Amino acid sequence: MFKEKKTLLAAIFFLGFFLLVYFDSFGNFFSQDDFYHLALSRLNKPLDVFNFFNPIFQKDVHFRPLGTQVFFSIAHVFSQTLAPLILRLVAFGFHLANFYLVFHLLKKFLKKEFLAMVLAGVYLIAPLHFMSIYYISAFQQILAAFWQLAGFWFFALGKKRYVYLCFVLALLSKETAIVFPVLLLIFSYTIRLPKNLTVCLGRLKKEFSYWWPFLFLLITYGLVRLVMPQHDPGVNYQLSLSPRTLISSWRWYLVWLIGAPETITRYAGRVFDFNLISFLKDSGSWGRIFLVVFLAEIALLCLVIALGLKKKRTSAKLLRLLAYLGLFGPFFIASLLPVSFFPYHRYAHYLDLNLFYLLLVGGIVFLKLKMPKILWVLLLTLFLANTYSSVAVDKKLHWTTARSQIAREYFWAFQEEDLCRQEGVYFINTPILSAHEANIALFNHWGPAYFCRYQSMPPVYYQGLNPPSEKDQFKIVRIK
């Protein structure tokens, strides 16, 4: 597999660092949307799995049969205490498969095995994967990325017909894959950079017969979505078609791409307003470490770019270098187009393909700049430190870890106190936890329904949201 010993050592190092940074995710329980997806993925008989792919029978807001229903159906085969671990192992397996694909794609085009491994290692450990790894329902993002990376790989090998299948499987994993044909087109021009615009248009015209089936697949997918039962997606999916929303989204996605924790947006205001005092208070020492390392990483990156541009080059080489960097802009915009206009739905894991493309372009630029290796080693060291501190901040502040712990505690309360046999369960506010937060963590009644195995489930009430009537108060078991 690896021709060079140092490549193998690099692989072992990054895999070890990945486990060091993300090992705590193995202890995360189900939470929030997980419980809803668990309910949707139940099978009365094996043939019911085909209904997951039937849009007419869809009960989910989204049509993600591979990324949600098929995936979560695995949980019902195992005990409730073991199921979260099994699903997380599946997610880890696909994330490692993405790492493997990124490595081979970079190796093919950079022609440097060790460099490809280092860059693929950056993809593996990047903090933008935090929610995909810690939140089980986010597996759909990992799976969609897997099929799209596989599509890039088949395209690179010349087995272009297989790319259509990868596109369909990506769409069945998550609808954000609709932009894949555009990303593939940009990718094709990156690996074979045209000399000028005329050559670019000529190639597109010559290869039109390959690209038009993607349009046919998109139209077919759109018709499938039209026949689905319509559901309210919720406030998180409200569109805001304004330049302000677009610019705000791009701002945060760029910050996350460099390595910032996802929870940093909680402390942001308009434009460049940022509540630094609150951030440092909540994140503690890890927040301080992150800020120092993050700013040092940005400063060094700017220094490398400045030194690279300062070197004397022929105009042709400079234009070619700028062309590679310029292609990143369209790729960035296109990949985020499905989510850029959601002001309340911004997550760093949407950058997974962006990170791959940035590493590809960055690897090409790295080979052409021929900068002192000590600068690149220092930049990698800062990125490793940034990753560790950034993930540490998210582990402390992110809602995924907190709500997982809440759901786990209530799961054991249901088991130990036999609450499934009660006439009602009432969640009340406490100084530590509000009933509203418990409602979110358990996704209303879906969490208790799973705890009770969807049999003899008592009605569930939450203080301030849906309190029981006075005549039923004496029947209620209060959970604090």
SETIPA-374038 format. One record per residue (C-alpha): x, y, z. Coordinates in Angstrom, 2 decimals. Example, Ala and Ser with C-alpha at 12.3 -4.5 7.8 and 13.67 -1.06 7.14 Angstrom:
! residues 2
@xx 12.30, yy -4.50, zz 7.80
@xx 13.67, yy -1.06, zz 7.14
END
This chain:
! residues 480
@xx 0.00, yy 0.00, zz 0.00
@xx 2.70, yy 2.49, zz 1.02
@xx 5.96, yy 2.53, zz -0.93
@xx 7.79, yy 4.68, zz 1.57
@xx 8.29, yy 3.88, zz 5.26
@xx 7.84, yy 7.51, zz 6.26
@xx 4.41, yy 7.49, zz 4.58
@xx 3.38, yy 4.57, zz 6.77
@xx 4.68, yy 6.34, zz 9.87
@xx 2.74, yy 9.46, zz 8.88
@xx -0.44, yy 7.39, zz 8.49
@xx 0.04, yy 5.84, zz 11.93
@xx 0.70, yy 9.26, zz 13.44
@xx -2.44, yy 10.87, zz 12.01
@xx -4.63, yy 7.90, zz 12.90
@xx -3.28, yy 8.03, zz 16.45
@xx -3.82, yy 11.78, zz 16.66
@xx -7.35, yy 11.36, zz 15.30
@xx -8.21, yy 8.85, zz 18.04
@xx -6.62, yy 11.09, zz 20.65
@xx -8.73, yy 14.08, zz 19.58
@xx -12.03, yy 12.34, zz 18.88
@xx -11.98, yy 9.31, zz 21.20
@xx -14.50, yy 10.84, zz 23.61
@xx -17.15, yy 10.70, zz 20.88
@xx -17.45, yy 6.95, zz 21.48
@xx -19.19, yy 7.77, zz 24.76
@xx -21.86, yy 9.96, zz 23.17
@xx -25.43, yy 8.67, zz 23.40
@xx -28.34, yy 9.34, zz 21.05
@xx -29.87, yy 12.82, zz 21.20
@xx -32.24, yy 15.16, zz 19.42
@xx -32.89, yy 14.14, zz 15.76
@xx -31.42, yy 10.70, zz 16.46
@xx -34.61, yy 9.65, zz 18.21
@xx -36.77, yy 10.79, zz 15.29
@xx -34.60, yy 8.90, zz 12.81
@xx -34.69, yy 5.82, zz 15.03
@xx -38.48, yy 5.88, zz 14.86
@xx -38.51, yy 6.31, zz 11.08
@xx -36.10, yy 3.42, zz 10.57
@xx -38.15, yy 0.73, zz 12.29
@xx -38.90, yy -2.35, zz 10.18
@xx -41.90, yy -4.60, zz 10.78
@xx -40.62, yy -6.95, zz 8.09
@xx -37.45, yy -6.99, zz 5.97
@xx -39.23, yy -5.87, zz 2.79
@xx -40.22, yy -2.63, zz 4.51
@xx -36.72, yy -1.36, zz 3.76
@xx -37.90, yy -0.64, zz 0.21
@xx -40.34, yy 1.92, zz 1.59
@xx -37.32, yy 3.94, zz 2.74
@xx -36.71, yy 4.66, zz -0.96
@xx -40.37, yy 5.22, zz -1.87
@xx -41.03, yy 8.98, zz -1.81
@xx -44.79, yy 8.48, zz -1.49
@xx -44.36, yy 6.75, zz 1.90
@xx -41.82, yy 9.23, zz 3.22
@xx -42.57, yy 10.62, zz 6.67
@xx -39.30, yy 12.49, zz 6.99
@xx -38.92, yy 16.15, zz 6.13
@xx -35.95, yy 15.22, zz 3.96
@xx -35.42, yy 12.38, zz 1.55
@xx -32.21, yy 10.79, zz 2.85
@xx -32.95, yy 7.06, zz 2.92
@xx -29.31, yy 5.93, zz 2.89
@xx -28.01, yy 8.56, zz 5.29
@xx -30.77, yy 8.20, zz 7.86
@xx -33.26, yy 5.33, zz 7.60
@xx -31.00, yy 2.55, zz 6.32
@xx -28.25, yy 3.70, zz 8.68
@xx -30.45, yy 3.95, zz 11.79
@xx -32.20, yy 0.65, zz 11.05
@xx -28.93, yy -0.99, zz 12.11
@xx -29.53, yy 0.29, zz 15.66
@xx -32.65, yy -1.84, zz 16.10
@xx -30.61, yy -5.02, zz 15.68
@xx -28.61, yy -4.27, zz 18.85
@xx -29.41, yy -3.48, zz 22.46
@xx -30.15, yy 0.15, zz 23.33
@xx -26.90, yy 0.47, zz 25.27
@xx -24.79, yy -0.95, zz 22.43
@xx -26.58, yy 0.64, zz 19.45
@xx -24.97, yy 4.12, zz 19.71
@xx -21.50, yy 2.59, zz 19.71
@xx -22.26, yy 0.40, zz 16.69
@xx -23.56, yy 3.34, zz 14.66
@xx -20.57, yy 5.42, zz 15.67
@xx -18.20, yy 2.68, zz 14.53
@xx -19.97, yy 2.64, zz 11.16
@xx -19.57, yy 6.43, zz 10.94
@xx -15.89, yy 6.16, zz 11.88
@xx -15.41, yy 3.51, zz 9.21
@xx -16.80, yy 5.76, zz 6.49
@xx -14.79, yy 8.72, zz 7.72
@xx -11.64, yy 6.61, zz 7.48
@xx -12.75, yy 5.54, zz 3.99
@xx -12.98, yy 9.23, zz 3.07
@xx -9.45, yy 9.68, zz 4.42
@xx -8.32, yy 6.78, zz 2.23
@xx -9.98, yy 8.26, zz -0.89
@xx -8.53, yy 11.71, zz -0.23
@xx -5.06, yy 10.19, zz 0.13
@xx -5.26, yy 8.31, zz -3.17
@xx -6.73, yy 11.27, zz -5.03
@xx -3.96, yy 13.55, zz -3.78
@xx -1.33, yy 10.93, zz -4.46
@xx -2.52, yy 10.50, zz -8.05
@xx -2.29, yy 14.19, zz -8.92
@xx 0.56, yy 15.40, zz -6.70
@xx 2.79, yy 12.38, zz -7.46
@xx 4.22, yy 12.66, zz -3.94
@xx 3.08, yy 9.86, zz -1.61
@xx 4.36, yy 11.40, zz 1.63
@xx 2.92, yy 14.83, zz 0.87
@xx -0.40, yy 13.22, zz -0.08
@xx -0.47, yy 11.38, zz 3.26
@xx 0.26, yy 14.53, zz 5.27
@xx -2.49, yy 16.46, zz 3.48
@xx -4.93, yy 13.56, zz 3.82
@xx -4.06, yy 13.47, zz 7.53
@xx -5.08, yy 17.13, zz 7.75
@xx -8.43, yy 16.13, zz 6.23
@xx -8.82, yy 13.28, zz 8.71
@xx -8.32, yy 15.31, zz 11.88
@xx -9.73, yy 18.71, zz 10.84
@xx -12.02, yy 20.23, zz 13.52
@xx -14.72, yy 20.95, zz 10.93
@xx -15.65, yy 17.24, zz 11.21
@xx -16.60, yy 17.67, zz 14.89
@xx -20.37, yy 17.45, zz 14.52
@xx -20.20, yy 14.67, zz 11.91
@xx -18.24, yy 12.57, zz 14.38
@xx -19.98, yy 13.51, zz 17.64
@xx -23.58, yy 13.69, zz 16.41
@xx -24.87, yy 10.39, zz 15.07
@xx -27.52, yy 11.96, zz 12.82
@xx -24.78, yy 13.88, zz 11.01
@xx -23.56, yy 10.60, zz 9.50
@xx -25.51, yy 11.57, zz 6.39
@xx -22.86, yy 14.24, zz 5.72
@xx -20.03, yy 11.70, zz 5.98
@xx -21.86, yy 9.31, zz 3.66
@xx -22.68, yy 11.96, zz 1.06
@xx -19.01, yy 13.03, zz 1.08
@xx -17.95, yy 9.40, zz 0.63
@xx -19.99, yy 8.92, zz -2.55
@xx -18.82, yy 12.25, zz -3.98
@xx -15.17, yy 11.51, zz -3.23
@xx -15.70, yy 8.09, zz -4.83
@xx -17.13, yy 9.92, zz -7.84
@xx -13.99, yy 12.05, zz -8.06
@xx -11.89, yy 8.89, zz -7.85
@xx -13.74, yy 7.03, zz -10.62
@xx -13.56, yy 10.15, zz -12.78
@xx -9.81, yy 10.36, zz -12.19
@xx -9.40, yy 6.69, zz -13.15
@xx -11.29, yy 7.22, zz -16.39
@xx -14.22, yy 5.03, zz -15.24
@xx -16.61, yy 7.90, zz -15.76
@xx -19.82, yy 5.88, zz -16.06
@xx -19.55, yy 4.84, zz -12.42
@xx -19.71, yy 8.51, zz -11.45
@xx -23.42, yy 8.62, zz -12.32
@xx -24.10, yy 5.88, zz -9.77
@xx -22.03, yy 7.69, zz -7.15
@xx -24.08, yy 10.83, zz -7.80
@xx -27.37, yy 8.99, zz -7.28
@xx -26.12, yy 7.37, zz -4.07
@xx -24.90, yy 10.76, zz -2.82
@xx -28.36, yy 12.27, zz -3.48
@xx -29.95, yy 9.40, zz -1.54
@xx -27.59, yy 10.19, zz 1.34
@xx -28.18, yy 13.95, zz 1.50
@xx -29.83, yy 16.42, zz -0.85
@xx -26.92, yy 18.88, zz -0.67
@xx -25.16, yy 16.62, zz -3.20
@xx -27.18, yy 18.30, zz -5.98
@xx -24.16, yy 20.53, zz -6.64
@xx -21.84, yy 17.58, zz -7.27
@xx -21.87, yy 17.88, zz -11.12
@xx -20.63, yy 21.48, zz -10.84
@xx -17.93, yy 20.43, zz -8.35
@xx -16.90, yy 17.59, zz -10.66
@xx -16.64, yy 20.01, zz -13.59
@xx -14.36, yy 22.33, zz -11.58
@xx -12.37, yy 19.29, zz -10.44
@xx -11.92, yy 18.18, zz -14.07
@xx -10.42, yy 21.57, zz -14.99
@xx -8.16, yy 21.49, zz -11.93
@xx -6.55, yy 18.18, zz -12.82
@xx -6.23, yy 19.27, zz -16.48
@xx -5.81, yy 23.02, zz -16.33
@xx -6.72, yy 24.56, zz -19.74
@xx -4.37, yy 27.10, zz -21.29
@xx -7.10, yy 29.68, zz -21.89
@xx -10.86, yy 30.27, zz -21.90
@xx -11.20, yy 29.14, zz -25.52
@xx -9.69, yy 25.74, zz -24.73
@xx -11.92, yy 25.54, zz -21.65
@xx -15.13, yy 26.12, zz -23.63
@xx -13.96, yy 23.82, zz -26.41
@xx -13.41, yy 20.97, zz -23.98
@xx -16.85, yy 21.49, zz -22.44
@xx -18.47, yy 21.37, zz -25.87
@xx -16.54, yy 18.25, zz -26.82
@xx -17.50, yy 16.43, zz -23.60
@xx -21.12, yy 17.65, zz -23.49
@xx -22.45, yy 14.13, zz -24.08
@xx -20.92, yy 13.10, zz -20.75
@xx -22.32, yy 16.01, zz -18.74
@xx -25.94, yy 16.16, zz -19.91
@xx -27.02, yy 12.93, zz -18.07
@xx -26.28, yy 14.72, zz -14.81
@xx -28.99, yy 17.23, zz -15.74
@xx -31.38, yy 14.35, zz -16.46
@xx -30.63, yy 12.84, zz -13.04
@xx -31.20, yy 16.19, zz -11.33
@xx -34.57, yy 16.64, zz -13.05
@xx -35.58, yy 13.11, zz -12.07
@xx -34.53, yy 13.75, zz -8.49
@xx -36.52, yy 16.99, zz -8.46
@xx -39.65, yy 15.17, zz -9.65
@xx -39.17, yy 12.55, zz -6.91
@xx -39.02, yy 15.32, zz -4.32
@xx -42.19, yy 16.88, zz -5.73
@xx -44.30, yy 13.75, zz -5.16
@xx -43.15, yy 13.49, zz -1.54
@xx -45.60, yy 14.47, zz 1.22
@xx -44.84, yy 18.05, zz 2.22
@xx -43.69, yy 18.71, zz 5.81
@xx -42.70, yy 21.88, zz 7.60
@xx -38.89, yy 21.77, zz 7.85
@xx -38.85, yy 24.10, zz 10.86
@xx -37.36, yy 27.49, zz 11.63
@xx -33.78, yy 26.28, zz 11.10
@xx -34.47, yy 25.85, zz 7.40
@xx -36.02, yy 29.25, zz 6.77
@xx -34.44, yy 30.90, zz 3.75
@xx -33.16, yy 34.45, zz 3.71
@xx -32.28, yy 35.41, zz 0.14
@xx -30.28, yy 38.49, zz 1.05
@xx -26.64, yy 39.48, zz 0.38
@xx -26.16, yy 39.97, zz 4.13
@xx -27.06, yy 36.33, zz 4.84
@xx -24.79, yy 35.14, zz 2.03
@xx -21.79, yy 37.18, zz 3.18
@xx -22.35, yy 36.20, zz 6.81
@xx -22.45, yy 32.52, zz 5.86
@xx -19.28, yy 32.72, zz 3.79
@xx -17.52, yy 34.53, zz 6.61
@xx -18.14, yy 31.73, zz 9.07
@xx -17.46, yy 28.93, zz 6.62
@xx -14.07, yy 30.47, zz 5.84
@xx -13.26, yy 30.78, zz 9.55
@xx -14.24, yy 27.14, zz 10.13
@xx -12.21, yy 26.03, zz 7.11
@xx -9.08, yy 27.47, zz 8.71
@xx -9.77, yy 25.54, zz 11.93
@xx -12.06, yy 27.50, zz 14.27
@xx -14.48, yy 25.60, zz 16.54
@xx -18.07, yy 25.51, zz 15.35
@xx -19.36, yy 27.05, zz 18.60
@xx -17.47, yy 30.29, zz 18.00
@xx -20.51, yy 31.69, zz 16.17
@xx -22.39, yy 31.75, zz 19.46
@xx -20.34, yy 34.78, zz 20.52
@xx -20.51, yy 36.69, zz 17.25
@xx -22.53, yy 39.78, zz 16.47
@xx -22.98, yy 41.71, zz 13.26
@xx -20.06, yy 42.17, zz 10.87
@xx -16.86, yy 41.88, zz 12.99
@xx -18.46, yy 42.16, zz 16.43
@xx -17.28, yy 39.36, zz 18.73
@xx -17.86, yy 38.91, zz 22.47
@xx -14.34, yy 37.85, zz 23.39
@xx -14.90, yy 38.12, zz 27.16
@xx -17.85, yy 35.71, zz 27.12
@xx -16.01, yy 33.30, zz 24.85
@xx -12.95, yy 33.15, zz 27.11
@xx -15.14, yy 32.82, zz 30.21
@xx -17.11, yy 29.88, zz 28.79
@xx -14.28, yy 28.09, zz 26.99
@xx -11.70, yy 28.47, zz 29.76
@xx -8.02, yy 27.74, zz 29.19
@xx -8.68, yy 25.85, zz 25.94
@xx -10.27, yy 28.96, zz 24.49
@xx -7.16, yy 31.00, zz 25.27
@xx -4.88, yy 28.36, zz 23.79
@xx -7.03, yy 28.20, zz 20.67
@xx -6.95, yy 31.96, zz 20.11
@xx -3.16, yy 32.11, zz 20.40
@xx -2.55, yy 29.15, zz 18.10
@xx -5.27, yy 30.16, zz 15.62
@xx -3.90, yy 33.68, zz 15.21
@xx -0.35, yy 32.32, zz 14.90
@xx -1.52, yy 29.90, zz 12.20
@xx -3.18, yy 32.71, zz 10.21
@xx -0.09, yy 34.94, zz 10.56
@xx 2.23, yy 32.18, zz 9.33
@xx -0.09, yy 31.34, zz 6.45
@xx -0.09, yy 34.98, zz 5.36
@xx 3.72, yy 35.02, zz 5.60
@xx 4.01, yy 31.94, zz 3.38
@xx 1.70, yy 33.48, zz 0.78
@xx 3.60, yy 36.78, zz 0.87
@xx 6.97, yy 35.07, zz 0.45
@xx 5.60, yy 32.92, zz -2.34
@xx 4.28, yy 35.90, zz -4.30
@xx 7.51, yy 37.80, zz -3.72
@xx 9.59, yy 35.24, zz -5.59
@xx 10.40, yy 36.09, zz -9.17
@xx 8.54, yy 34.02, zz -11.76
@xx 7.70, yy 34.20, zz -15.42
@xx 4.29, yy 35.67, zz -16.16
@xx 3.09, yy 32.32, zz -17.50
@xx 4.00, yy 30.45, zz -14.31
@xx 2.45, yy 33.17, zz -12.14
@xx -0.79, yy 33.10, zz -14.12
@xx -0.93, yy 29.32, zz -13.87
@xx -0.39, yy 29.51, zz -10.13
@xx -3.11, yy 32.14, zz -9.76
@xx -5.43, yy 30.02, zz -11.92
@xx -5.19, yy 27.13, zz -9.46
@xx -5.92, yy 29.44, zz -6.54
@xx -8.70, yy 31.14, zz -8.49
@xx -10.57, yy 27.87, zz -9.04
@xx -11.05, yy 27.52, zz -5.30
@xx -13.50, yy 30.45, zz -5.28
@xx -16.06, yy 28.83, zz -7.63
@xx -15.67, yy 25.49, zz -5.85
@xx -16.24, yy 27.13, zz -2.45
@xx -19.33, yy 29.01, zz -3.65
@xx -20.85, yy 26.07, zz -5.52
@xx -20.33, yy 23.53, zz -2.73
@xx -22.01, yy 25.79, zz -0.16
@xx -24.81, yy 27.04, zz -2.39
@xx -27.44, yy 24.66, zz -0.91
@xx -26.84, yy 26.02, zz 2.62
@xx -25.52, yy 29.57, zz 2.17
@xx -28.92, yy 31.26, zz 2.50
@xx -29.90, yy 29.60, zz 5.80
@xx -29.17, yy 32.11, zz 8.61
@xx -30.05, yy 29.55, zz 11.32
@xx -28.58, yy 26.44, zz 9.75
@xx -24.81, yy 26.74, zz 9.52
@xx -22.57, yy 23.81, zz 10.33
@xx -18.87, yy 23.37, zz 9.70
@xx -19.16, yy 19.84, zz 8.31
@xx -20.58, yy 21.23, zz 5.05
@xx -16.97, yy 22.11, zz 4.27
@xx -15.73, yy 18.52, zz 3.93
@xx -15.45, yy 18.61, zz 0.12
@xx -14.14, yy 22.16, zz 0.29
@xx -11.34, yy 20.96, zz 2.54
@xx -10.43, yy 18.19, zz 0.09
@xx -10.30, yy 20.65, zz -2.79
@xx -8.29, yy 23.15, zz -0.77
@xx -5.78, yy 20.42, zz 0.06
@xx -5.54, yy 19.44, zz -3.60
@xx -4.94, yy 23.02, zz -4.74
@xx -2.72, yy 23.66, zz -1.73
@xx -0.61, yy 20.62, zz -2.58
@xx -0.15, yy 21.83, zz -6.16
@xx 0.82, yy 25.30, zz -4.95
@xx 3.15, yy 23.80, zz -2.32
@xx 5.11, yy 21.96, zz -5.00
@xx 5.35, yy 25.06, zz -7.17
@xx 6.29, yy 27.56, zz -4.45
@xx 9.32, yy 25.59, zz -3.23
@xx 9.32, yy 27.36, zz 0.12
@xx 11.65, yy 26.36, zz 3.00
@xx 10.34, yy 23.14, zz 4.52
@xx 10.68, yy 24.54, zz 8.04
@xx 7.79, yy 26.94, zz 7.32
@xx 5.52, yy 24.09, zz 6.22
@xx 6.52, yy 21.98, zz 9.24
@xx 5.75, yy 24.89, zz 11.54
@xx 2.41, yy 25.47, zz 9.81
@xx 1.47, yy 21.81, zz 10.25
@xx 2.50, yy 21.91, zz 13.91
@xx 0.30, yy 24.93, zz 14.50
@xx -2.59, yy 23.20, zz 12.73
@xx -2.24, yy 20.14, zz 14.98
@xx -2.25, yy 22.32, zz 18.09
@xx -5.16, yy 24.31, zz 16.72
@xx -7.12, yy 21.12, zz 16.00
@xx -6.66, yy 19.78, zz 19.51
@xx -7.65, yy 23.06, zz 21.18
@xx -10.54, yy 23.71, zz 18.78
@xx -12.08, yy 20.29, zz 19.37
@xx -11.54, yy 20.73, zz 23.12
@xx -13.53, yy 23.98, zz 22.96
@xx -16.36, yy 22.31, zz 21.03
@xx -16.44, yy 19.37, zz 23.44
@xx -17.03, yy 21.86, zz 26.23
@xx -19.47, yy 24.21, zz 24.49
@xx -21.20, yy 22.32, zz 21.68
@xx -24.84, yy 21.33, zz 22.14
@xx -24.13, yy 17.84, zz 20.78
@xx -22.13, yy 16.70, zz 23.79
@xx -24.39, yy 18.39, zz 26.34
@xx -27.65, yy 17.01, zz 24.95
@xx -26.17, yy 13.57, zz 24.53
@xx -25.38, yy 13.51, zz 28.24
@xx -28.90, yy 14.70, zz 29.11
@xx -30.47, yy 11.98, zz 26.96
@xx -28.25, yy 9.31, zz 28.49
@xx -29.21, yy 10.29, zz 32.04
@xx -32.92, yy 10.20, zz 31.20
@xx -32.52, yy 6.87, zz 29.43
@xx -31.16, yy 5.31, zz 32.61
@xx -33.90, yy 7.01, zz 34.65
@xx -36.51, yy 5.34, zz 32.46
@xx -34.84, yy 1.96, zz 32.87
@xx -34.09, yy 2.08, zz 36.59
@xx -37.42, yy 3.61, zz 37.68
@xx -39.55, yy 1.61, zz 35.21
@xx -41.13, yy 4.81, zz 33.92
@xx -42.53, yy 3.15, zz 30.81
@xx -45.26, yy 1.64, zz 33.01
@xx -46.31, yy 4.96, zz 34.52
@xx -49.39, yy 6.94, zz 33.48
@xx -47.35, yy 9.99, zz 32.54
@xx -43.91, yy 11.55, zz 32.78
@xx -43.51, yy 15.23, zz 33.62
@xx -40.19, yy 17.02, zz 33.06
@xx -39.85, yy 20.11, zz 35.23
@xx -37.37, yy 22.97, zz 35.39
@xx -34.42, yy 22.67, zz 37.73
@xx -31.59, yy 25.08, zz 38.59
@xx -29.29, yy 22.96, zz 36.39
@xx -31.54, yy 22.02, zz 33.48
@xx -34.65, yy 23.57, zz 31.93
@xx -37.54, yy 21.45, zz 30.73
@xx -37.14, yy 23.14, zz 27.35
@xx -33.58, yy 21.80, zz 27.00
@xx -34.75, yy 18.33, zz 28.04
@xx -37.44, yy 18.55, zz 25.37
@xx -34.83, yy 19.33, zz 22.70
@xx -32.43, yy 16.61, zz 23.87
@xx -35.20, yy 13.98, zz 23.81
@xx -36.92, yy 15.41, zz 20.73
@xx -40.22, yy 15.71, zz 22.55
@xx -41.80, yy 12.25, zz 22.84
@xx -39.48, yy 10.44, zz 20.44
@xx -36.76, yy 9.87, zz 23.04
@xx -39.12, yy 8.32, zz 25.63
@xx -40.73, yy 6.29, zz 22.82
@xx -37.34, yy 4.77, zz 22.01
@xx -36.59, yy 4.17, zz 25.71
@xx -39.88, yy 2.26, zz 25.98
@xx -39.22, yy 0.38, zz 22.72
@xx -42.34, yy 2.01, zz 21.22
@xx -44.59, yy -0.09, zz 23.49
@xx -46.84, yy 1.12, zz 26.33
@xx -45.24, yy 4.56, zz 26.24
@xx -46.72, yy 7.02, zz 28.77
@xx -47.68, yy 10.55, zz 27.68
@xx -44.80, yy 12.99, zz 28.12
@xx -45.14, yy 16.55, zz 29.44
@xx -42.67, yy 19.42, zz 29.73
@xx -43.06, yy 22.32, zz 32.11
@xx -43.79, yy 25.54, zz 30.27
@xx -44.37, yy 23.73, zz 26.98
@xx -47.21, yy 21.23, zz 27.39
@xx -47.98, yy 20.87, zz 31.13
@xx -50.53, yy 18.23, zz 32.14
@xx -54.00, yy 19.22, zz 33.27
@xx -54.64, yy 19.68, zz 37.00
@xx -56.74, yy 16.53, zz 37.27
@xx -53.85, yy 14.47, zz 35.89
@xx -51.20, yy 15.96, zz 38.14
@xx -51.37, yy 13.18, zz 40.72
@xx -50.64, yy 10.54, zz 38.06
@xx -47.47, yy 12.20, zz 36.85
@xx -43.96, yy 11.07, zz 37.69
@xx -41.77, yy 14.16, zz 37.86
@xx -38.30, yy 13.90, zz 36.40
@xx -35.82, yy 16.59, zz 37.36
END
